[in-house]
């Protein structure tokens, strides 16, 4: 094999390895916010609004109460009937020492229902908290 071909193959292999490492690091960096979002939505789906409320940021919990979450559930059957949630687009960044995460995904519910969902989180005292969540409406 020619020397230049070996060099090209080595460079390509290094790029692939670095890309895989970067993907693993990015996945791990977003796993805690995903777990928080999944717990929040699961709590809502089973009607445990107090547990869901405890996962909300100071900012979001100041804007509403646990009974507001109960009202939200009455209007959003896709959450009540949720069978799974997945997040295909995840990002975490830090701005001024405050970490933020943005998750875009899909809630799947019984009877073939589904809805895009966006969850924004902020890290407070080392814990990821829900700062905003939106469901696409019909």
C-alpha positions as CSV (number, residue, x, y, z in Angstrom):
1,X,0.0,0.0,0.0
2,X,1.3,3.4,-0.9
3,X,2.4,5.6,2.0
4,X,0.0,8.5,1.2
5,X,-2.9,6.1,1.2
6,X,-1.9,4.8,4.7
7,X,-1.7,8.4,5.9
8,X,-5.2,9.2,4.6
9,X,-6.6,6.1,6.2
10,X,-5.0,7.0,9.5
11,X,-6.4,10.5,9.4
12,X,-9.9,9.2,8.5
13,X,-9.7,6.7,11.4
14,X,-8.7,9.4,13.8
15,X,-11.6,11.7,12.7
16,X,-14.1,8.8,13.1
17,X,-12.7,8.0,16.6
18,X,-12.8,11.7,17.7
19,X,-16.3,12.0,16.4
20,X,-17.4,8.9,18.3
21,X,-15.8,10.3,21.5
22,X,-17.5,13.6,21.0
23,X,-20.9,11.9,20.5
24,X,-20.4,9.9,23.7
25,X,-19.5,13.1,25.7
26,X,-22.4,15.0,24.3
27,X,-24.8,12.1,25.1
28,X,-23.6,11.9,28.7
29,X,-23.8,15.7,29.2
30,X,-27.5,15.6,28.2
31,X,-28.5,12.4,30.1
32,X,-29.3,14.1,33.4
33,X,-31.6,16.7,31.8
34,X,-33.3,13.9,29.8
35,X,-33.9,12.0,33.0
36,X,-35.4,15.1,34.7
37,X,-37.7,15.7,31.7
38,X,-38.8,12.1,31.6
39,X,-39.5,12.1,35.3
40,X,-41.5,15.3,35.1
41,X,-43.6,14.1,32.2
42,X,-44.1,10.6,33.8
43,X,-45.2,12.3,37.0
44,X,-47.7,14.4,35.1
45,X,-48.9,11.3,33.2
46,X,-49.8,9.5,36.4
47,X,-51.3,12.6,37.9
48,X,-48.6,13.1,40.5
49,X,-48.6,16.9,40.1
50,X,-46.8,17.5,43.4
51,X,-43.8,15.4,42.3
52,X,-43.9,17.1,38.9
53,X,-44.1,20.5,40.6
54,X,-41.0,19.7,42.7
55,X,-39.0,19.2,39.5
56,X,-39.8,22.8,38.3
57,X,-37.3,25.6,38.5
58,X,-37.8,28.5,40.9
59,X,-38.8,30.7,38.0
60,X,-41.4,28.3,36.6
61,X,-42.9,27.4,40.0
62,X,-43.3,31.1,40.8
63,X,-45.4,31.4,37.7
64,X,-47.9,28.7,38.6
65,X,-49.0,26.2,41.2
66,X,-49.5,22.5,41.4
67,X,-53.2,23.0,40.7
68,X,-52.2,24.9,37.5
69,X,-50.5,21.7,36.4
70,X,-53.7,19.8,37.2
71,X,-55.6,22.2,34.9
72,X,-52.9,21.7,32.2
73,X,-53.5,17.9,32.4
74,X,-57.2,18.3,31.8
75,X,-56.5,20.1,28.5
76,X,-53.7,17.8,27.3
77,X,-54.7,14.2,27.0
78,X,-51.5,13.3,25.2
79,X,-49.6,13.8,28.5
80,X,-52.2,11.9,30.5
81,X,-52.2,9.0,28.1
82,X,-48.4,9.1,27.5
83,X,-46.8,5.7,26.8
84,X,-43.3,7.0,26.0
85,X,-41.2,10.1,25.4
86,X,-38.0,10.5,23.5
87,X,-35.7,13.4,22.8
88,X,-34.0,13.4,19.5
89,X,-32.4,16.8,19.8
90,X,-30.5,17.7,22.9
91,X,-28.2,20.6,23.9
92,X,-26.5,21.8,27.0
93,X,-24.7,25.1,27.4
94,X,-23.4,27.4,30.1
95,X,-24.0,31.1,30.1
96,X,-22.5,33.2,32.8
97,X,-22.0,30.2,35.0
98,X,-25.6,29.0,34.7
99,X,-26.2,25.7,32.8
100,X,-29.1,25.4,30.5
101,X,-30.5,22.4,28.6
102,X,-32.9,22.4,25.7
103,X,-34.6,19.1,24.6
104,X,-36.8,18.6,21.6
105,X,-38.7,15.3,21.2
106,X,-42.0,13.5,20.9
107,X,-44.5,12.3,23.4
108,X,-46.3,9.1,22.2
109,X,-49.6,8.3,23.8
110,X,-52.1,5.5,23.5
111,X,-54.6,5.5,20.6
112,X,-51.9,6.6,18.2
113,X,-51.6,10.1,19.7
114,X,-48.3,11.9,19.6
115,X,-47.1,15.5,20.1
116,X,-43.8,17.3,19.7
117,X,-42.5,18.5,23.0
118,X,-39.8,21.0,24.0
119,X,-38.4,21.1,27.5
120,X,-36.0,23.8,28.7
121,X,-34.1,23.3,31.9
122,X,-31.8,25.2,34.2
123,X,-29.4,23.8,36.8
124,X,-30.2,25.0,40.3
125,X,-28.1,23.9,43.2
126,X,-26.6,21.1,41.1
127,X,-30.0,19.7,40.1
128,X,-31.7,20.0,36.7
129,X,-35.1,21.7,36.9
130,X,-37.8,22.2,34.3
131,X,-37.8,25.9,33.4
132,X,-40.2,25.7,30.5
133,X,-42.1,23.1,28.6
134,X,-44.3,23.3,25.5
135,X,-46.4,20.9,23.6
136,X,-47.3,21.5,19.9
137,X,-51.1,22.1,19.6
138,X,-53.3,21.1,16.7
